[in-house]
Amino acid sequence: MTANSLIDLALEEITRDYHPGALVWMKMNRSEEWGKVLAIEGKVNKLALGSNLKGLREALSEYQGLILAMVKEFKALKEKKARKFLILWSSQVPLGRVRGG
């Protein structure tokens, strides 16, 4: 495998589970983790220019794991917020008064 193919594989894994808005949320709400992401990106960039594929693979794994953990947390928070909204909405609507379009 080449450095480029390792990077492509890691990015494919991330994009498969990515949820729009997750990186912005991470940057705003998880600044410590965001700093780690940026530091690992710098490490990945340096390793990609060299021949240490094992080190690159490890850095990409750490990068991918950190981002996907934050994406998972972001999705869970959005789903929880949506459930709360539906529960609140359903408690405010009298039964029999909702008409379909």
Secondary structure by P-SEA (a helix, b strand, c coil): ccaaaaaaaaaaaaaaccccaaaaaaaaccaaaaaaaaaaaaaaaaaaaccaaaaaaaaaaaaaaaaaaaaaaaaaaaaaaaaaaaaaaaaaccccccccc
